[in-house]
Amino acid sequence: MANFAEWARHILERLHQAALRDPDDRLAALHAELERYVPQDVAPDEGHLGFAVTLLLRLRHGTGELRLMARSPPSPFATAVDVTVAELKLEAFLPADEETAAVFASAVNAERTARSCGLPPAPAR
């Protein structure tokens, strides 16, 4: 992960906001523990607006750097009756540029070709 510190800060901020909405000693303890692992002087990635729910996830890959857009819904499922569903939060990761989209498309095509030939799926890299 090329931007671990920025992502870690993002996750910590979400934990902090959750603790403000619904105070919980275990959540506060988790936040305190995780904060020890995160660099304190994190500069925002280029294009970061501070309030947006879109954040780039930059992954190092054999072909270079993959850039994924993380899209978070603005809130969890507020109408859920089941506590499991009420706690569910979704993150969608979409290619942020054509190069990343091409890497994923190539991987999907290779997988389809292997399956059509009766070959086992390629191991994850």
MDAnalysis code that builds the backbone (N, CA, C; Angstrom):
import MDAnalysis as mda
import numpy as np

u = mda.Universe.empty(375, n_residues=125, atom_resindex=np.repeat(np.arange(125), 3), trajectory=True)
u.add_TopologyAttr("name", ["N", "CA", "C"] * 125)
u.add_TopologyAttr("resid", np.arange(1, 126))
u.add_TopologyAttr("resname", ["MET", "ALA", "ASN", "PHE", "ALA", "GLU", "TRP", "ALA", "ARG", "HIS", "ILE", "LEU", "GLU", "ARG", "LEU", "HIS", "GLN", "ALA", "ALA", "LEU", "ARG", "ASP", "PRO", "ASP", "ASP", "ARG", "LEU", "ALA", "ALA", "LEU", "HIS", "ALA", "GLU", "LEU", "GLU", "ARG", "TYR", "VAL", "PRO", "GLN", "ASP", "VAL", "ALA", "PRO", "ASP", "GLU", "GLY", "HIS", "LEU", "GLY", "PHE", "ALA", "VAL", "THR", "LEU", "LEU", "LEU", "ARG", "LEU", "ARG", "HIS", "GLY", "THR", "GLY", "GLU", "LEU", "ARG", "LEU", "MET", "ALA", "ARG", "SER", "PRO", "PRO", "SER", "PRO", "PHE", "ALA", "THR", "ALA", "VAL", "ASP", "VAL", "THR", "VAL", "ALA", "GLU", "LEU", "LYS", "LEU", "GLU", "ALA", "PHE", "LEU", "PRO", "ALA", "ASP", "GLU", "GLU", "THR", "ALA", "ALA", "VAL", "PHE", "ALA", "SER", "ALA", "VAL", "ASN", "ALA", "GLU", "ARG", "THR", "ALA", "ARG", "SER", "CYS", "GLY", "LEU", "PRO", "PRO", "ALA", "PRO", "ALA", "ARG"])
u.atoms.positions = np.array([
    [0.855, -1.164, 0.000],
    [0.000, 0.000, 0.000],
    [0.905, 1.232, 0.000],
    [0.752, 2.055, -1.003],
    [1.622, 3.214, -1.161],
    [1.226, 4.373, -0.249],
    [-0.018, 4.442, 0.172],
    [-0.456, 5.555, 1.023],
    [-1.094, 5.044, 2.327],
    [-0.349, 4.143, 2.991],
    [-0.841, 3.552, 4.240],
    [-1.184, 4.613, 5.287],
    [-0.299, 5.573, 5.486],
    [-0.506, 6.558, 6.549],
    [-1.796, 7.347, 6.327],
    [-2.043, 7.745, 5.088],
    [-3.263, 8.502, 4.802],
    [-4.511, 7.647, 5.039],
    [-4.460, 6.377, 4.587],
    [-5.605, 5.495, 4.798],
    [-5.815, 5.207, 6.278],
    [-4.733, 5.009, 6.996],
    [-4.849, 4.746, 8.428],
    [-5.501, 5.931, 9.134],
    [-5.098, 7.141, 8.776],
    [-5.716, 8.346, 9.355],
    [-7.203, 8.398, 9.022],
    [-7.541, 8.047, 7.779],
    [-8.944, 8.030, 7.342],
    [-9.763, 7.060, 8.201],
    [-9.230, 5.871, 8.418],
    [-9.933, 4.868, 9.236],
    [-10.058, 5.341, 10.678],
    [-8.982, 5.920, 11.215],
    [-9.041, 6.439, 12.589],
    [-10.075, 7.552, 12.724],
    [-10.163, 8.410, 11.732],
    [-11.159, 9.489, 11.775],
    [-12.571, 8.915, 11.750],
    [-12.782, 7.870, 10.954],
    [-14.107, 7.242, 10.933],
    [-14.436, 6.593, 12.276],
    [-13.433, 5.956, 12.901],
    [-13.645, 5.387, 14.239],
    [-13.987, 6.483, 15.248],
    [-13.274, 7.601, 15.155],
    [-13.521, 8.734, 16.059],
    [-14.944, 9.258, 15.881],
    [-15.368, 9.426, 14.631],
    [-16.731, 9.905, 14.369],
    [-17.778, 8.920, 14.887],
    [-17.519, 7.620, 14.730],
    [-18.450, 6.611, 15.249],
    [-18.538, 6.689, 16.769],
    [-17.396, 6.919, 17.419],
    [-17.383, 7.028, 18.887],
    [-18.123, 8.268, 19.353],
    [-18.075, 9.342, 18.579],
    [-18.826, 10.550, 18.934],
    [-20.327, 10.317, 18.813],
    [-20.743, 9.570, 17.781],
    [-22.167, 9.281, 17.572],
    [-22.709, 8.317, 18.618],
    [-21.885, 7.324, 18.974],
    [-22.338, 6.266, 19.877],
    [-21.174, 5.892, 20.798],
    [-20.982, 6.642, 21.886],
    [-19.830, 6.397, 22.769],
    [-19.768, 4.941, 23.247],
    [-18.566, 4.376, 23.166],
    [-18.351, 2.980, 23.528],
    [-16.907, 2.848, 24.005],
    [-16.711, 2.304, 25.195],
    [-15.363, 2.165, 25.753],
    [-14.479, 1.266, 24.899],
    [-15.054, 0.206, 24.326],
    [-14.260, -0.701, 23.491],
    [-13.805, -0.020, 22.206],
    [-14.679, 0.798, 21.632],
    [-14.322, 1.529, 20.424],
    [-13.230, 2.561, 20.727],
    [-13.341, 3.222, 21.875],
    [-12.309, 4.180, 22.282],
    [-10.967, 3.469, 22.507],
    [-11.003, 2.288, 23.094],
    [-9.772, 1.528, 23.323],
    [-9.163, 1.069, 21.998],
    [-9.999, 0.654, 21.063],
    [-9.518, 0.258, 19.742],
    [-8.862, 1.444, 19.042],
    [-9.518, 2.594, 19.094],
    [-8.965, 3.802, 18.478],
    [-7.604, 4.137, 19.084],
    [-7.509, 4.100, 20.410],
    [-6.239, 4.419, 21.088],
    [-5.140, 3.433, 20.691],
    [-5.487, 2.158, 20.596],
    [-4.485, 1.156, 20.217],
    [-4.017, 1.355, 18.772],
    [-4.957, 1.537, 17.859],
    [-4.601, 1.689, 16.451],
    [-3.812, 2.973, 16.195],
    [-4.108, 4.000, 16.950],
    [-3.423, 5.278, 16.763],
    [-1.913, 5.163, 16.990],
    [-1.511, 4.214, 17.826],
    [-0.077, 4.020, 18.090],
    [0.673, 3.495, 16.869],
    [-0.036, 2.885, 15.920],
    [0.604, 2.302, 14.746],
    [0.669, 3.264, 13.551],
    [0.040, 4.412, 13.670],
    [-0.113, 5.317, 12.537],
    [0.834, 6.508, 12.659],
    [1.569, 6.824, 11.597],
    [2.414, 8.017, 11.642],
    [1.581, 9.261, 11.948],
    [2.131, 10.157, 12.744],
    [1.376, 11.331, 13.183],
    [1.384, 12.466, 12.161],
    [2.433, 12.604, 11.386],
    [2.531, 13.716, 10.432],
    [2.187, 13.235, 9.025],
    [0.902, 13.169, 8.739],
    [0.422, 12.662, 7.462],
    [-0.044, 13.827, 6.604],
    [0.571, 13.975, 5.445],
    [0.124, 14.994, 4.490],
    [-0.961, 14.379, 3.609],
    [-2.051, 15.092, 3.384],
    [-3.114, 14.553, 2.527],
    [-2.615, 14.305, 1.107],
    [-3.184, 13.294, 0.463],
    [-2.862, 12.966, -0.921],
    [-3.327, 14.110, -1.826],
    [-2.747, 14.199, -3.026],
    [-3.163, 15.257, -3.943],
    [-4.636, 15.096, -4.271],
    [-5.328, 16.205, -4.353],
    [-6.758, 16.176, -4.660],
    [-7.644, 15.922, -3.459],
    [-7.082, 15.757, -2.271],
    [-7.887, 15.489, -1.072],
    [-8.639, 16.751, -0.664],
    [-9.936, 16.649, -0.480],
    [-10.757, 17.801, -0.124],
    [-11.020, 17.909, 1.369],
    [-10.767, 16.869, 2.110],
    [-10.973, 16.921, 3.548],
    [-12.354, 16.499, 3.997],
    [-13.367, 16.734, 3.193],
    [-14.731, 16.398, 3.592],
    [-15.351, 15.359, 2.683],
    [-14.708, 15.037, 1.600],
    [-15.273, 14.120, 0.609],
    [-15.200, 12.686, 1.103],
    [-16.085, 11.844, 0.595],
    [-16.078, 10.433, 0.956],
    [-15.288, 9.606, -0.056],
    [-14.597, 10.272, -0.976],
    [-13.769, 9.573, -1.954],
    [-12.306, 9.726, -1.555],
    [-11.595, 8.619, -1.494],
    [-10.186, 8.628, -1.134],
    [-9.480, 7.629, -2.041],
    [-8.326, 8.006, -2.569],
    [-7.579, 7.086, -3.420],
    [-6.820, 6.076, -2.572],
    [-6.930, 4.822, -2.956],
    [-6.127, 3.752, -2.372],
    [-5.069, 3.429, -3.409],
    [-3.812, 3.649, -3.040],
    [-2.716, 3.442, -3.983],
    [-1.974, 2.176, -3.584],
    [-1.971, 1.200, -4.498],
    [-1.353, -0.095, -4.241],
    [-0.172, -0.307, -5.175],
    [0.936, -0.742, -4.609],
    [2.097, -1.088, -5.442],
    [1.831, -2.444, -6.083],
    [2.144, -2.546, -7.366],
    [1.856, -3.751, -8.133],
    [3.011, -3.979, -9.092],
    [3.161, -5.189, -9.563],
    [4.242, -5.512, -10.483],
    [4.251, -4.647, -11.727],
    [3.103, -4.121, -12.127],
    [3.022, -3.278, -13.318],
    [3.153, -1.803, -12.989],
    [3.332, -1.469, -11.743],
    [3.405, -0.061, -11.325],
    [2.514, 0.168, -10.127],
    [1.813, 1.262, -10.138],
    [0.934, 1.585, -9.018],
    [-0.518, 1.551, -9.474],
    [-1.326, 0.805, -8.758],
    [-2.761, 0.757, -9.032],
    [-3.428, 1.831, -8.182],
    [-4.364, 2.543, -8.781],
    [-5.063, 3.611, -8.061],
    [-6.549, 3.282, -8.050],
    [-7.071, 3.081, -6.852],
    [-8.481, 2.744, -6.684],
    [-9.185, 3.865, -5.936],
    [-10.390, 4.190, -6.397],
    [-11.232, 5.154, -5.702],
    [-12.085, 4.388, -4.711],
    [-12.043, 4.789, -3.482],
    [-12.906, 4.176, -2.474],
    [-14.135, 5.061, -2.328],
    [-15.277, 4.470, -2.509],
    [-16.528, 5.215, -2.364],
    [-17.272, 4.669, -1.167],
    [-17.572, 5.533, -0.246],
    [-18.319, 5.153, 0.949],
    [-19.700, 5.776, 0.883],
    [-20.721, 5.011, 1.196],
    [-22.035, 5.640, 1.303],
    [-21.995, 6.655, 2.440],
    [-22.781, 7.713, 2.355],
    [-22.723, 8.744, 3.390],
    [-23.132, 8.271, 4.780],
    [-23.901, 7.208, 4.865],
    [-24.298, 6.713, 6.180],
    [-24.601, 5.221, 6.090],
    [-24.592, 4.535, 7.230],
    [-24.966, 3.116, 7.213],
    [-26.461, 2.968, 6.945],
    [-26.910, 1.759, 6.867],
    [-28.320, 1.477, 6.607],
    [-29.152, 1.833, 7.835],
    [-29.777, 2.979, 7.809],
    [-30.471, 3.499, 8.985],
    [-31.787, 2.793, 9.272],
    [-32.362, 2.117, 8.301],
    [-33.663, 1.494, 8.510],
    [-33.575, 0.015, 8.844],
    [-32.388, -0.488, 9.031],
    [-32.234, -1.923, 9.285],
    [-32.843, -2.313, 10.626],
    [-33.477, -3.475, 10.646],
    [-34.042, -4.003, 11.878],
    [-33.059, -4.966, 12.522],
    [-32.364, -5.723, 11.710],
    [-31.379, -6.682, 12.188],
    [-30.118, -5.939, 12.600],
    [-29.616, -6.198, 13.813],
    [-28.444, -5.478, 14.313],
    [-27.222, -5.734, 13.439],
    [-27.128, -6.902, 12.848],
    [-25.997, -7.208, 11.965],
    [-26.012, -6.288, 10.752],
    [-27.160, -6.111, 10.145],
    [-27.286, -5.240, 8.986],
    [-27.138, -3.782, 9.399],
    [-27.601, -3.427, 10.596],
    [-27.477, -2.051, 11.065],
    [-26.022, -1.640, 11.204],
    [-25.135, -2.576, 11.491],
    [-23.714, -2.277, 11.650],
    [-22.941, -2.364, 10.343],
    [-23.590, -2.795, 9.277],
    [-22.925, -2.987, 7.995],
    [-22.591, -1.652, 7.346],
    [-21.351, -1.534, 6.887],
    [-20.916, -0.365, 6.132],
    [-20.214, -0.888, 4.885],
    [-20.506, -0.285, 3.746],
    [-19.949, -0.752, 2.479],
    [-18.859, 0.183, 1.990],
    [-17.855, -0.381, 1.387],
    [-16.816, 0.374, 0.688],
    [-16.738, -0.229, -0.706],
    [-16.814, 0.595, -1.711],
    [-16.652, 0.137, -3.089],
    [-15.343, 0.699, -3.614],
    [-14.529, -0.154, -4.208],
    [-13.251, 0.272, -4.769],
    [-13.337, 0.171, -6.288],
    [-13.194, 1.305, -6.952],
    [-13.299, 1.373, -8.401],
    [-11.995, 1.891, -8.990],
    [-11.619, 1.431, -10.183],
    [-10.394, 1.957, -10.796],
    [-10.475, 3.480, -10.938],
    [-9.395, 4.158, -10.548],
    [-9.370, 5.621, -10.585],
    [-8.750, 6.152, -11.876],
    [-8.152, 5.274, -12.675],
    [-7.561, 5.716, -13.935],
    [-7.605, 4.560, -14.934],
    [-7.302, 4.877, -16.176],
    [-7.388, 3.866, -17.239],
    [-6.357, 2.761, -17.083],
    [-5.175, 3.091, -16.564],
    [-4.139, 2.077, -16.384],
    [-4.589, 1.010, -15.383],
    [-5.178, 1.454, -14.277],
    [-5.666, 0.514, -13.260],
    [-6.807, -0.327, -13.820],
    [-7.726, 0.312, -14.545],
    [-8.833, -0.427, -15.165],
    [-8.301, -1.486, -16.124],
    [-7.254, -1.151, -16.876],
    [-6.681, -2.105, -17.827],
    [-6.061, -3.306, -17.119],
    [-5.397, -3.074, -15.983],
    [-4.801, -4.184, -15.219],
    [-5.899, -5.129, -14.738],
    [-6.985, -4.575, -14.209],
    [-8.078, -5.422, -13.727],
    [-8.775, -6.143, -14.875],
    [-8.984, -5.446, -15.990],
    [-9.620, -6.083, -17.148],
    [-8.760, -7.230, -17.662],
    [-7.459, -7.034, -17.685],
    [-6.547, -8.083, -18.137],
    [-6.617, -9.298, -17.212],
    [-6.668, -9.051, -15.911],
    [-6.755, -10.155, -14.945],
    [-8.068, -10.922, -15.113],
    [-9.164, -10.209, -15.330],
    [-10.456, -10.863, -15.526],
    [-10.437, -11.688, -16.804],
    [-9.887, -11.137, -17.877],
    [-9.820, -11.868, -19.146],
    [-8.954, -13.116, -19.020],
    [-7.831, -13.011, -18.309],
    [-6.965, -14.177, -18.107],
    [-7.694, -15.260, -17.313],
    [-8.449, -14.848, -16.322],
    [-9.210, -15.801, -15.504],
    [-10.274, -16.498, -16.352],
    [-10.980, -15.732, -17.165],
    [-12.014, -16.322, -18.039],
    [-11.397, -17.309, -19.027],
    [-10.262, -16.938, -19.603],
    [-9.582, -17.818, -20.553],
    [-9.168, -19.118, -19.869],
    [-8.592, -19.011, -18.667],
    [-8.164, -20.203, -17.928],
    [-9.360, -21.113, -17.646],
    [-10.455, -20.534, -17.214],
    [-11.639, -21.352, -16.907],
    [-12.195, -22.019, -18.160],
    [-12.213, -21.286, -19.273],
    [-12.761, -21.867, -20.498],
    [-11.888, -23.021, -21.003],
    [-10.611, -23.034, -20.623],
    [-9.702, -24.130, -20.998],
    [-9.676, -25.226, -19.956],
    [-10.457, -25.062, -18.882],
    [-10.494, -26.068, -17.836],
    [-9.313, -25.999, -16.872],
    [-8.592, -24.893, -16.865],
    [-7.456, -24.722, -15.964],
    [-7.923, -24.206, -14.613],
    [-7.178, -24.538, -13.553],
    [-7.550, -23.993, -12.241],
    [-7.308, -22.498, -12.197],
    [-8.008, -21.775, -11.326],
    [-7.814, -20.330, -11.214],
    [-6.376, -20.014, -10.810],
    [-5.869, -18.890, -11.303],
    [-4.521, -18.445, -10.950],
    [-4.494, -18.033, -9.494],
    [-3.384, -18.307, -8.786],
    [-3.307, -17.867, -7.395],
    [-3.274, -16.362, -7.311],
    [-3.819, -15.812, -6.234],
    [-3.809, -14.358, -6.026],
    [-2.380, -13.896, -5.807],
    [-2.060, -12.714, -6.356],
    [-0.713, -12.145, -6.169],
    [-0.761, -10.977, -5.257],
])
